[in-house]
């Protein structure tokens, strides 16, 4: 019987992006980003 591998996608764009000099997102932009990541099937959005 073949063993199944599971890959989880863990995205840190919203956390790490805010720490980049000169880059900010407002609440609406963060929500849109999170919604798009969810549509892509990202397992964990940090």
SULTANOR-V637419 format. One record per residue. N is the residue number from 1. RES is the residue in three letters. PHI is phi in radians with two decimals (999 if undefined). OMEGA is omega in whole degrees, -180 to 180 (NA if undefined). D_CENTER is the distance of its C-alpha to the mean C-alpha in Angstrom with 1 decimal. Layout:
N|RES|PHI|OMEGA|D_CENTER / N|RES|PHI|OMEGA|D_CENTER
This chain:
1|UNK|999|-179|33.8 / 2|UNK|-1.31|178|30.6 / 3|UNK|-1.52|-180|27.8 / 4|UNK|-1.64|176|24.4 / 5|UNK|-1.73|177|21.4 / 6|UNK|-2.03|176|18.0 / 7|UNK|-1.99|176|14.8 / 8|UNK|-1.87|177|11.6 / 9|UNK|-1.72|-177|8.2 / 10|UNK|-2.07|-175|6.5 / 11|UNK|-1.83|-180|3.4 / 12|UNK|-2.03|-177|5.3 / 13|UNK|-0.95|-176|5.4 / 14|UNK|-1.18|180|6.6 / 15|UNK|-1.41|-176|8.8 / 16|UNK|-1.22|180|10.1 / 17|UNK|-1.07|179|10.4 / 18|UNK|-1.21|-178|12.7 / 19|UNK|-1.60|179|14.8 / 20|UNK|-1.39|-180|15.7 / 21|UNK|-1.00|176|19.2 / 22|UNK|1.39|-179|19.9 / 23|UNK|-2.12|175|16.4 / 24|UNK|-2.46|175|15.6 / 25|UNK|-2.24|176|13.9 / 26|UNK|-1.45|-177|15.8 / 27|UNK|-1.02|-180|14.9 / 28|UNK|-1.13|179|15.2 / 29|UNK|-1.15|178|12.9 / 30|UNK|-1.12|179|10.1 / 31|UNK|-1.09|179|10.9 / 32|UNK|-1.06|179|11.0 / 33|UNK|-1.05|-180|7.6 / 34|UNK|-1.09|179|6.3 / 35|UNK|-1.12|-180|9.1 / 36|UNK|-1.20|177|8.6 / 37|UNK|-1.09|178|5.3 / 38|UNK|-1.10|178|7.6 / 39|UNK|-1.08|179|10.4 / 40|UNK|-1.30|179|9.3 / 41|UNK|1.62|178|9.5 / 42|UNK|-1.10|-176|6.3 / 43|UNK|-1.35|-178|8.2 / 44|UNK|-2.28|176|6.6 / 45|UNK|-2.00|-177|4.1 / 46|UNK|-1.64|NA|6.2
